């Protein structure tokens, strides 16, 4: 391992622990699919993500698409020959999710998903947010949430 003297890391103590930096969020989440175009269409045309870039398959790497899902967050989709796992997490939820700005936007998105004939659950009220679970074209669950005003 090498040390770069030009890279200065700010450290401070918090609750008796040494903290290196503040995390800003999730940079990306990677999903696999056997049908990249179908999944890109679902997340862009139905849910509102934006295609950031695509890379064609090479002899050593699979085809990928990266979607901008807001802020500096991205969803990377990798095309594979293997069908992805579609299980819920131990809490019987999707285990990952996307966020919209308001309850009204969540309701509008639910109607758009239903109008497209795609599965989506009822909107539930949690202590700090509203949530619903949709299923993408592969059948993978995705929670979609809006934070409640405090």
C-alpha positions as a Markdown table, in Angstrom:
| # | Residue | x | y | z |
|---|---|---|---|---|
| 1 | Unk | 0.0 | 0.0 | 0.0 |
| 2 | Unk | 1.3 | 3.4 | -0.9 |
| 3 | Unk | 0.8 | 6.8 | 0.8 |
| 4 | Unk | 0.1 | 9.9 | -1.1 |
| 5 | Unk | 1.4 | 13.0 | 0.8 |
| 6 | Unk | -0.8 | 15.3 | -1.3 |
| 7 | Unk | -4.0 | 13.6 | 0.0 |
| 8 | Unk | -4.9 | 15.1 | 3.3 |
| 9 | Unk | -7.5 | 13.3 | 5.3 |
| 10 | Unk | -9.5 | 15.2 | 8.0 |
| 11 | Unk | -10.0 | 13.2 | 11.2 |
| 12 | Unk | -11.9 | 14.0 | 14.4 |
| 13 | Unk | -13.2 | 12.2 | 17.4 |
| 14 | Unk | -16.9 | 11.4 | 17.7 |
| 15 | Unk | -18.2 | 9.5 | 20.7 |
| 16 | Unk | -14.7 | 8.4 | 21.5 |
| 17 | Unk | -14.1 | 7.0 | 18.0 |
| 18 | Unk | -11.8 | 8.2 | 15.3 |
| 19 | Unk | -13.8 | 9.3 | 12.3 |
| 20 | Unk | -12.1 | 9.6 | 8.9 |
| 21 | Unk | -14.8 | 11.4 | 6.8 |
| 22 | Unk | -18.5 | 12.0 | 6.6 |
| 23 | Unk | -20.3 | 9.7 | 4.2 |
| 24 | Unk | -22.4 | 11.6 | 1.7 |
| 25 | Unk | -24.7 | 8.7 | 0.5 |
| 26 | Unk | -24.6 | 5.7 | -1.7 |
| 27 | Unk | -22.6 | 6.2 | -4.9 |
| 28 | Unk | -24.2 | 3.3 | -6.8 |
| 29 | Unk | -26.1 | 0.1 | -6.5 |
| 30 | Unk | -25.5 | -2.7 | -9.0 |
| 31 | Unk | -28.3 | -5.0 | -10.4 |
| 32 | Unk | -27.9 | -7.9 | -12.7 |
| 33 | Unk | -30.4 | -8.8 | -15.5 |
| 34 | Unk | -30.7 | -11.0 | -18.5 |
| 35 | Unk | -32.5 | -8.2 | -20.4 |
| 36 | Unk | -30.7 | -4.9 | -20.0 |
| 37 | Unk | -32.8 | -2.9 | -22.4 |
| 38 | Unk | -36.0 | -4.0 | -20.7 |
| 39 | Unk | -34.7 | -2.9 | -17.2 |
| 40 | Unk | -33.3 | 0.4 | -18.5 |
| 41 | Unk | -36.7 | 1.2 | -20.0 |
| 42 | Unk | -38.5 | 0.4 | -16.8 |
| 43 | Unk | -36.2 | 2.6 | -14.6 |
| 44 | Unk | -36.0 | 5.5 | -17.1 |
| 45 | Unk | -39.5 | 5.6 | -18.8 |
| 46 | Unk | -41.6 | 4.5 | -15.8 |
| 47 | Unk | -39.7 | 5.6 | -12.7 |
| 48 | Unk | -37.9 | 8.6 | -14.1 |
| 49 | Unk | -34.2 | 7.7 | -13.9 |
| 50 | Unk | -31.9 | 9.2 | -16.6 |
| 51 | Unk | -29.5 | 7.1 | -18.7 |
| 52 | Unk | -26.0 | 8.4 | -17.7 |
| 53 | Unk | -24.1 | 6.0 | -20.0 |
| 54 | Unk | -23.9 | 2.6 | -21.6 |
| 55 | Unk | -21.0 | 0.4 | -22.3 |
| 56 | Unk | -21.1 | -2.4 | -24.9 |
| 57 | Unk | -20.0 | -5.9 | -23.9 |
| 58 | Unk | -16.4 | -6.8 | -24.7 |
| 59 | Unk | -14.6 | -10.2 | -24.7 |
| 60 | Unk | -13.9 | -9.7 | -21.0 |
| 61 | Unk | -16.7 | -7.5 | -19.6 |
| 62 | Unk | -20.5 | -7.6 | -19.8 |
| 63 | Unk | -22.7 | -4.9 | -21.2 |
| 64 | Unk | -23.7 | -2.3 | -18.6 |
| 65 | Unk | -25.9 | 0.8 | -18.3 |
| 66 | Unk | -25.6 | 3.4 | -15.6 |
| 67 | Unk | -28.7 | 5.3 | -14.6 |
| 68 | Unk | -28.8 | 8.6 | -12.7 |
| 69 | Unk | -31.4 | 8.3 | -10.0 |
| 70 | Unk | -31.0 | 11.7 | -8.5 |
| 71 | Unk | -28.4 | 13.7 | -6.6 |
| 72 | Unk | -25.1 | 11.9 | -7.2 |
| 73 | Unk | -26.7 | 8.4 | -6.9 |
| 74 | Unk | -26.6 | 5.9 | -9.7 |
| 75 | Unk | -28.0 | 2.5 | -10.5 |
| 76 | Unk | -25.7 | 0.3 | -12.5 |
| 77 | Unk | -27.3 | -2.5 | -14.5 |
| 78 | Unk | -25.1 | -5.4 | -15.7 |
| 79 | Unk | -26.4 | -7.8 | -18.3 |
| 80 | Unk | -25.6 | -11.4 | -17.4 |
| 81 | Unk | -26.6 | -14.9 | -18.5 |
| 82 | Unk | -27.7 | -15.8 | -15.0 |
| 83 | Unk | -31.2 | -14.9 | -13.7 |
| 84 | Unk | -30.8 | -12.6 | -10.6 |
| 85 | Unk | -32.0 | -13.5 | -7.1 |
| 86 | Unk | -35.4 | -11.9 | -6.5 |
| 87 | Unk | -35.8 | -12.6 | -2.7 |
| 88 | Unk | -37.1 | -10.1 | -0.2 |
| 89 | Unk | -34.7 | -9.2 | 2.7 |
| 90 | Unk | -35.1 | -10.6 | 6.2 |
| 91 | Unk | -37.7 | -7.8 | 7.1 |
| 92 | Unk | -39.8 | -8.9 | 4.1 |
| 93 | Unk | -38.9 | -5.8 | 2.2 |
| 94 | Unk | -36.9 | -5.1 | -0.9 |
| 95 | Unk | -33.6 | -4.4 | 0.9 |
| 96 | Unk | -33.0 | -1.3 | -1.2 |
| 97 | Unk | -35.0 | 1.6 | -2.4 |
| 98 | Unk | -35.4 | 4.8 | -4.4 |
| 99 | Unk | -36.7 | 8.1 | -3.0 |
| 100 | Unk | -39.1 | 10.7 | -4.4 |
| 101 | Unk | -39.7 | 14.2 | -2.9 |
| 102 | Unk | -43.2 | 14.1 | -1.6 |
| 103 | Unk | -46.2 | 11.9 | -0.8 |
| 104 | Unk | -48.0 | 13.4 | -3.8 |
| 105 | Unk | -45.2 | 12.3 | -6.1 |
| 106 | Unk | -45.3 | 8.8 | -4.5 |
| 107 | Unk | -49.0 | 8.6 | -5.2 |
| 108 | Unk | -48.6 | 9.8 | -8.8 |
| 109 | Unk | -45.8 | 7.3 | -9.3 |
| 110 | Unk | -47.9 | 4.4 | -7.9 |
| 111 | Unk | -50.7 | 5.3 | -10.3 |
| 112 | Unk | -48.2 | 5.4 | -13.2 |
| 113 | Unk | -46.9 | 2.0 | -12.3 |
| 114 | Unk | -50.4 | 0.5 | -12.0 |
| 115 | Unk | -51.4 | 2.1 | -15.4 |
| 116 | Unk | -48.4 | 0.4 | -17.0 |
| 117 | Unk | -49.7 | -2.9 | -15.7 |
| 118 | Unk | -46.7 | -3.4 | -13.3 |
| 119 | Unk | -47.1 | -4.8 | -9.8 |
| 120 | Unk | -46.8 | -2.3 | -6.9 |
| 121 | Unk | -48.1 | -2.6 | -3.3 |
| 122 | Unk | -50.1 | -0.1 | -1.3 |
| 123 | Unk | -48.5 | 2.9 | 0.2 |
| 124 | Unk | -47.7 | 2.3 | 3.9 |
| 125 | Unk | -47.0 | 4.9 | 6.6 |
| 126 | Unk | -43.8 | 4.4 | 8.6 |
| 127 | Unk | -42.6 | 6.6 | 11.4 |
| 128 | Unk | -40.5 | 8.9 | 9.2 |
| 129 | Unk | -41.6 | 8.1 | 5.7 |
| 130 | Unk | -44.2 | 6.6 | 3.3 |
| 131 | Unk | -43.3 | 3.5 | 1.4 |
| 132 | Unk | -44.5 | 1.2 | -1.3 |
| 133 | Unk | -42.8 | -1.9 | -2.9 |
| 134 | Unk | -42.9 | -2.3 | -6.7 |
| 135 | Unk | -41.5 | -5.2 | -8.8 |
| 136 | Unk | -39.3 | -4.4 | -11.8 |
| 137 | Unk | -39.6 | -6.4 | -15.0 |
| 138 | Unk | -37.3 | -9.1 | -13.6 |
| 139 | Unk | -39.6 | -9.5 | -10.6 |
| 140 | Unk | -37.0 | -7.8 | -8.3 |
| 141 | Unk | -38.6 | -5.8 | -5.4 |
| 142 | Unk | -37.7 | -2.1 | -5.0 |
| 143 | Unk | -39.0 | 0.0 | -2.2 |
| 144 | Unk | -39.9 | 3.6 | -3.3 |
| 145 | Unk | -40.2 | 6.1 | -0.4 |
| 146 | Unk | -41.0 | 9.7 | 0.4 |
| 147 | Unk | -39.8 | 11.3 | 3.7 |
| 148 | Unk | -42.6 | 12.6 | 6.0 |
| 149 | Unk | -42.3 | 16.2 | 7.2 |
| 150 | Unk | -40.9 | 16.4 | 10.7 |
